[in-house]
Amino acid sequence: MRSTRTSRTSSTRRRTTLAATGLVAALALTATACNGSDEASDKPGATTSQAADSGNDKIQVPADIADKLKKHGIDVDDWKDGGWKNWDKDKWLSEAKDFVNPVIDGLWKPERMKSAKEANKTYSTKDAAADSGVTDPDPLPVEASAEKTPYHENAAPVGKIFFDTPEGHAVCSGTVVKDVNHPGKSNLVWTAGHCVHAGSGGGWYRNIMFVPAYNDYGKSEAQLTNSNPTEIAPYGQWWADWASTSNEWIAGGSETGGDGAAYDYSVLHVKPESGAKSLEETVGAALDIDFSAPSATEVAKMGAWGYPQAAPYNGLKMFKCIDQPGRLSLSTTLPTMYRIGCTMTGGSSGGGWFRVVDGETKLVSNTSIGPADNTWLAGPQLGATAEAIYQNMSKTYGGK
C-alpha cells in the first residue's frame, strides 16, 4: 500500500517492524527454509535529493538548492515559516535536487501525528495485463496479528514516517537499515517511494519525519491522552535531510501504483532534532537488506510488519502478517512483485518485509500496493536498481 495520508485511498503502502531475534522466532524458519546515482540522480534507476539544513534563525540552504527554489519562485527565508504549504503545481518540487526538508522544531506534536491519515494505493485489475507475465492465484487472507510490546524488544527497528501532502498530514512505515560503509552508525531508513514522492505528475512530499518504535508499549488512544512525548517517540524524532527513490517511481507511479509499483522503494538519510549519536546507535539495531531479489518460489515464508491505520485499525499499534509469498505481475515488461495474504490496511505502506537467511533476519521488500478489500499485500523485489540507490545514499551522505 502506498502511504497513509489525510484524505486519499488508493494503494496500500505499509510498514515493517521486527527485531532481528524476534523475527527469527516469529517466522519460525530454519536456515534451509529460504535458500546509485549521482547527487542529482542523473543516471537511470536512482534519484537522490538533498534537503536543507536549518539554523537557529534562518534556513541554511545549499547554493544549488537555493537556485532551484528561486526558479520555482520560492523564498527560502519564508519556507520554514509556512511557505512549504504552497502546493501550487509550479511550486511543487519534483526533481531530484528540488527536495528540501528543513527541520521545523515542534511541528510534529502528538496531536498532529494522530491526525495523519492513511494514503492507500489500491490495486485494480486494470493494472495487470490479464495474466501476462507470471501471476499466481490470489492468496488467502492472513489475519494480521498484534506485535508484542515493547516493540523495541520484540520487533525489528521499525517506526512510523510522517509527512505532509497536498491533501494533508500522512503516515507511512519505515525500517532502520544498516549502512555498509558506516558500520554501527547508520542513519538510513528504508520505506516506499510513494511515501516520499507523489509519482508521475507530482513532486516531493514535505516535513518528512521518522519516529522509531512509535508508541513502543502499544497504548490505547485513551491511555495516550495528555501523554508525554517520549511515550509516543521513545527514541525521538528524526528528520530526513536527504531522500532517494527510483526514477521509475517518479516517472510511472500513480494512485494505484501504476508502472512505478514494481520500483516503489526509497531510502532516507535522517538526522535527530537533537543529539549527536546516529540512528542505529540510538535505537540499538539495524537490519541488513537482501538485494538478491530471490524468486517467490525460493522463499518459504515472508513477514510484513506495519502500523495499519485505516479501519478497523487506528495506527497506534504494530501488526504483522506471515505467509508463503506468491508472484504478482503487473506487466510483462516490469519485474514480478511479491505478494502475501494480509489484512493490514492503509498506514502500513512502506513497512518492511523480512525473511531469514542463514539464521539472520534481512529486509527483502516493502509494502507497496493492496486491494480495496484488504486481503493481501504486494511489494517490489529489491534488485540492482534498489541497491544502486542504497549504495549512492550510503557513499554520498552516510556518516553525515
C-alpha positions in Angstrom: 0.0 0.0 0.0 1.2 3.4 -0.7 1.3 5.9 2.0 -1.2 6.9 4.6 -2.5 10.4 4.2 -5.2 12.6 5.4 -7.6 12.1 2.6 -6.7 9.6 0.0 -7.3 5.9 -0.5 -5.6 4.3 -3.5 -3.0 1.7 -3.0 -1.7 0.5 0.3 1.8 1.0 1.5 2.8 -0.4 4.8 5.4 -0.5 7.2 7.7 -3.1 8.9 8.8 -3.7 12.4 10.7 -6.7 13.6 13.6 -7.2 15.9 16.3 -9.3 14.5 15.9 -12.1 17.0 12.2 -11.6 17.3 11.8 -12.1 13.5 13.5 -15.4 13.6 11.2 -16.6 16.3 8.1 -15.1 14.6 8.8 -16.7 11.2 9.9 -19.9 12.7 12.1 -20.6 9.8 15.1 -22.9 9.5 18.3 -22.0 7.7 17.2 -24.1 4.8 13.8 -22.5 4.5 14.9 -19.9 2.0 17.6 -20.7 0.1 23.0 4.8 -7.4 23.3 7.5 -8.9 24.9 10.9 -8.6 23.8 13.6 -6.1 21.2 14.8 -8.6 20.3 11.3 -9.8 21.3 12.0 -13.4 21.6 8.2 -14.0 18.7 6.0 -14.7 17.2 3.9 -11.9 18.1 6.2 -9.0 17.1 9.6 -7.8 18.6 11.4 -4.9 17.6 14.6 -3.3 19.3 16.8 -0.8 17.3 18.6 1.9 18.2 21.9 3.5 19.7 22.1 7.0 18.1 24.5 9.4 19.9 27.0 11.6 18.6 28.7 14.7 17.2 31.7 12.9 17.5 31.1 9.2 17.4 28.0 7.0 20.8 27.2 5.5 20.1 26.1 2.0 23.0 24.8 -0.2 23.5 27.1 -3.2 22.4 24.7 -5.8 19.1 24.0 -3.9 18.6 27.7 -3.3 18.9 28.3 -7.1 16.3 25.6 -7.8 13.9 27.1 -5.3 14.3 30.6 -6.8 13.5 29.2 -10.2 10.2 28.0 -8.7 9.6 31.4 -7.2 10.2 30.2 -3.6 11.7 32.5 -1.0 13.9 30.2 1.1 13.5 32.5 4.1 9.8 32.1 4.0 9.8 28.3 3.6 10.1 27.4 7.2 7.5 30.0 8.2 4.8 28.3 6.2 5.9 28.6 2.6 6.1 24.8 2.4 2.3 24.8 2.4 2.2 26.2 -1.1 1.4 23.1 -3.3 0.8 25.1 -6.5 1.8 22.9 -9.4 4.5 25.3 -10.5 5.9 25.3 -7.0 5.6 21.6 -6.1 9.2 20.5 -6.3 9.6 17.3 -8.3 13.2 17.0 -9.5 15.9 15.2 -7.5 17.7 18.4 -6.4 14.5 20.1 -5.6 13.9 18.1 -2.3 14.1 20.3 0.7 13.2 19.3 4.3 14.5 21.7 6.9 13.7 20.8 10.5 10.7 22.7 11.8 11.0 22.4 15.6 7.8 21.2 17.3 5.8 20.7 14.1 5.1 17.0 14.7 3.4 17.2 18.1 1.5 14.0 19.3 -1.9 15.6 18.3 -0.6 16.3 14.8 0.7 12.8 14.4 -2.7 11.4 15.5 -4.4 13.5 12.8 -2.4 12.0 10.0 -4.5 9.6 7.8 -3.7 6.7 5.6 -3.0 7.3 1.9 -3.6 4.0 0.3 -2.7 2.7 -3.1 -5.4 0.4 -4.1 -4.6 -2.2 -6.8 -7.1 -2.7 -9.6 -7.3 -5.3 -12.2 -6.6 -2.7 -14.9 -3.0 -2.6 -13.6 -2.4 -6.2 -14.5 -2.2 -7.2 -18.1 -4.7 -10.1 -17.9 -2.2 -12.7 -16.5 0.6 -11.6 -18.8 3.8 -12.3 -17.0 3.8 -14.6 -14.0 1.0 -14.2 -11.6 -0.1 -16.8 -9.0 -3.7 -17.1 -7.7 -4.8 -14.6 -5.1 -3.5 -15.7 -1.7 -5.9 -16.5 1.1 -6.3 -13.6 3.6 -4.0 -13.8 6.6 -5.4 -12.1 9.7 -2.8 -9.5 10.9 -1.7 -10.2 14.5 -0.6 -7.6 17.0 3.1 -7.4 17.8 4.2 -7.9 21.4 5.3 -4.9 23.4 7.6 -3.2 23.9 8.3 -3.1 20.2 12.0 -2.4 20.7 12.4 -5.8 22.3 10.1 -7.9 20.1 10.2 -6.3 16.6 12.8 -5.1 14.1 13.8 -1.4 14.3 10.7 -0.1 12.7 8.9 3.1 13.1 6.3 5.5 11.5 7.1 8.1 8.9 5.1 11.3 9.0 4.9 13.8 6.1 2.8 16.5 4.6 1.0 16.2 1.2 -1.3 18.5 -0.7 -4.2 16.6 0.9 -2.9 16.9 4.4 -0.9 15.0 7.0 0.1 11.5 6.1 1.8 8.4 7.5 3.9 5.5 6.3 6.2 3.0 7.9 9.9 2.6 7.7 12.8 0.3 8.9 16.2 1.2 10.2 18.7 -0.5 7.9 22.4 -0.9 8.1 24.9 1.4 6.4 27.6 -0.9 4.9 30.0 2.0 4.5 29.5 3.2 8.1 29.1 0.1 10.2 27.3 0.6 13.5 26.5 4.2 12.8 23.7 4.1 10.2 21.3 7.0 9.7 19.4 5.2 6.9 15.7 4.3 6.8 14.0 2.1 4.2 10.5 2.8 3.1 8.3 3.1 -0.1 8.8 5.5 -2.9 5.3 6.8 -2.6 6.0 7.8 1.0 8.4 10.5 -0.2 7.2 11.4 -3.8 3.8 11.5 -5.4 5.0 9.9 -8.6 4.1 10.9 -12.2 2.7 14.4 -12.3 3.5 15.1 -8.6 6.5 16.1 -6.5 8.4 15.6 -3.2 6.4 15.5 0.0 7.4 17.7 2.8 8.2 17.7 6.5 9.2 14.0 6.3 10.0 12.7 9.8 10.7 9.2 11.2 9.7 8.0 14.7 11.4 4.7 15.6 9.3 2.3 17.8 6.3 4.6 17.7 4.1 4.1 20.7 6.6 1.4 22.0 4.2 -0.1 24.5 1.1 -0.1 22.2 -1.0 2.1 24.5 -4.6 2.9 23.5 -5.8 6.3 22.5 -7.3 6.8 25.9 -4.1 5.9 27.6 -2.2 8.3 25.4 -4.4 11.3 26.3 -2.1 14.0 27.6 0.8 11.6 27.2 4.4 12.5 27.5 6.1 12.9 24.0 8.5 10.2 25.0 5.7 7.7 25.2 5.0 8.3 21.5 8.6 8.8 20.4 10.8 6.9 22.8 13.9 7.5 20.6 13.0 11.0 19.4 12.1 12.4 16.1 14.4 12.0 13.0 14.0 14.4 10.1 15.0 13.3 6.5 17.8 15.6 5.2 18.2 13.5 2.1 15.7 11.3 0.3 16.1 8.9 -2.7 13.7 6.9 -4.8 13.7 5.3 -8.2 13.4 7.3 -11.5 10.8 4.6 -12.4 8.6 5.6 -9.4 8.9 9.3 -10.2 8.0 8.7 -13.9 5.4 6.0 -13.6 4.0 6.0 -10.1 0.2 6.6 -9.8 -2.7 6.5 -7.4 -3.0 2.7 -7.9 0.7 2.1 -8.0 0.9 2.1 -11.8 4.1 1.2 -13.7 6.1 2.5 -10.8 4.8 0.0 -8.3 7.5 -2.6 -9.1 10.1 0.1 -8.2 8.2 1.6 -5.3 11.0 1.9 -2.7 13.0 4.6 -1.1 15.9 5.2 1.3 16.1 8.2 3.7 19.1 9.7 5.4 17.9 11.1 8.7 19.2 13.3 11.5 17.9 13.8 15.0 16.1 17.0 16.1 18.7 17.0 18.9 21.7 14.9 19.9 24.8 13.7 18.0 24.5 9.9 18.0 23.5 8.0 14.9 20.0 6.5 14.5 21.5 2.9 14.8 23.4 3.8 18.0 20.3 5.4 19.4 17.9 2.6 18.6 20.4 -0.1 19.1 19.6 -2.1 16.0 19.5 -2.0 12.2 18.8 -4.7 9.5 20.7 -5.9 6.5 19.0 -5.6 3.1 18.8 -8.6 0.8 19.3 -7.3 -2.7 19.4 -10.7 -4.3 15.7 -10.4 -5.4 15.0 -14.1 -4.9 12.1 -15.6 -6.7 9.0 -16.1 -4.6 9.2 -19.8 -5.4 12.6 -19.9 -3.5 11.2 -18.4 -0.2 9.1 -20.5 2.2 7.9 -17.5 4.4 8.0 -13.8 4.4 6.7 -11.4 7.1 5.3 -7.9 6.7 5.2 -5.5 9.7 3.4 -2.2 9.9 1.1 0.3 11.6 -2.2 -0.1 9.8 -4.4 3.0 10.2 -7.5 2.6 8.1 -10.4 0.9 9.8 -10.6 -1.4 11.7 -7.2 -0.2 12.9 -6.2 3.2 14.2 -2.5 3.4 13.5 -1.4 3.3 17.2 -0.3 -0.4 17.3 2.1 -2.5 15.3 0.8 -5.6 13.4 2.4 -8.3 11.3 1.4 -10.9 8.7 3.5 -14.0 7.9 2.8 -16.1 4.8 4.3 -18.0 1.9 4.8 -15.4 -0.9 3.4 -15.7 -4.3 4.0 -13.7 -7.5 2.2 -10.7 -9.0 3.0 -9.4 -12.4 1.6 -6.0 -13.5 3.2 -6.2 -16.9 5.5 -8.5 -18.9 7.9 -5.5 -19.1 8.1 -5.0 -15.3 9.7 -7.0 -12.6 7.4 -9.5 -10.8 6.3 -8.4 -7.3 6.0 -10.5 -4.2 2.5 -11.0 -2.7 1.3 -12.4 0.6 -2.1 -12.7 2.3 -2.6 -9.9 4.8 -5.5 -7.9 6.3 -3.4 -4.8 7.2 -4.9 -1.6 5.8 -3.5 1.7 4.7 -0.9 3.1 7.1 1.3 0.0 6.8 2.7 1.4 3.5 6.4 1.3 3.3 6.7 -1.2 6.1 9.5 -3.7 5.6 9.1 -7.3 4.6 11.6 -9.8 6.2 12.9 -13.2 5.6 15.5 -15.3 7.4 18.7 -16.1 5.5 21.2 -18.5 7.3 19.6 -17.6 10.6 19.8 -13.8 10.0 16.7 -11.6 9.5 17.0 -9.4 6.4 14.8 -6.8 4.8 13.7 -8.2 1.4 10.9 -5.9 0.3 8.4 -3.2 1.5 4.6 -2.8 1.3 3.6 -1.1 -1.9 0.0 -2.0 -3.1 -3.0 -3.9 -1.9 -6.6 -4.4 -3.0 -9.6 -2.4 -1.8 -10.9 -5.4 0.3 -7.5 -5.6 2.2 -6.9 -9.3 1.7 -3.3 -9.2 0.5 -0.3 -7.0 0.1 2.3 -6.8 -2.6 5.9 -5.4 -2.5 8.7 -4.9 -5.0 11.7 -7.1 -5.5 14.9 -5.4 -4.4 17.5 -5.9 -7.1 20.2 -3.9 -8.8 18.2 -0.7 -9.1 17.3 -0.7 -5.4 20.9 -1.5 -4.5 22.3 1.4 -6.6 20.0 3.8 -4.8 21.1 2.5 -1.4 24.8 2.5 -2.2 24.6 6.0 -3.6 22.9 7.2 -0.4 25.4 5.4 1.8 28.5 6.6 0.0 27.4 10.2 -0.7 25.6 11.1 2.6 26.2 8.3 5.0 28.2 9.3 8.1 27.0 12.9 7.9 
